Amino acid sequence: MELFVRKNKDDKISKEFYYLGRMYATGKTHEIVMADTNKTAVEIEWILDTPVREDIYEYIIE
């Protein structure tokens, strides 16, 4: 699966997505209760084929 992320989903002007590479499910899952609800979901652990460079990671989360 290919991973694309958006820096700021609330930005009404820029709708840019950044490609971070291929990712693969590790097979690890666990059930969670979603915040502010009583609904459950399953989280799936993924691993990127190539780790994201630290400077790119910092840019995206700023």
C-alpha positions in Angstrom: 0.0 0.0 0.0 1.2 3.5 -0.7 1.2 6.2 2.1 0.2 9.8 1.3 -0.2 12.3 4.2 -1.6 15.8 4.4 0.3 18.3 6.5 -2.8 20.2 7.7 -6.3 18.9 6.9 -7.9 22.2 8.1 -6.0 24.2 5.6 -8.7 25.4 3.1 -6.2 26.7 0.6 -3.5 24.1 0.2 -4.7 20.5 -0.4 -1.2 19.1 -0.8 -0.4 15.5 0.0 3.1 14.2 0.5 4.1 10.7 -0.6 6.0 8.8 2.1 6.5 5.5 0.3 5.2 1.9 0.4 4.0 0.5 3.7 3.2 -3.0 4.8 0.9 -4.4 7.6 2.9 -6.2 10.3 -0.1 -8.4 11.2 -0.3 -6.8 14.7 -3.8 -5.4 15.6 -5.7 -4.4 18.6 -9.2 -3.2 19.4 -9.6 0.4 20.7 -12.5 2.5 21.9 -12.7 5.7 19.9 -12.4 9.0 21.7 -15.6 10.6 22.9 -17.7 7.6 21.8 -18.4 4.1 23.0 -17.7 2.7 19.5 -14.8 0.3 18.9 -12.4 0.1 16.1 -9.4 -2.0 15.2 -5.9 -0.4 14.9 -3.5 -2.0 12.4 0.2 -1.6 12.8 2.0 -0.7 9.5 5.7 -0.3 8.7 7.2 1.9 6.0 9.5 0.2 3.5 11.9 3.2 3.9 11.8 5.3 7.1 10.9 9.0 6.8 13.8 11.3 7.1 13.7 13.3 10.4 13.7 16.7 8.7 10.7 15.7 6.6 8.9 14.2 9.6 9.4 17.5 11.6 8.1 19.5 8.6 4.9 17.5 8.4 4.1 17.6 12.1 4.9 21.3 12.6 
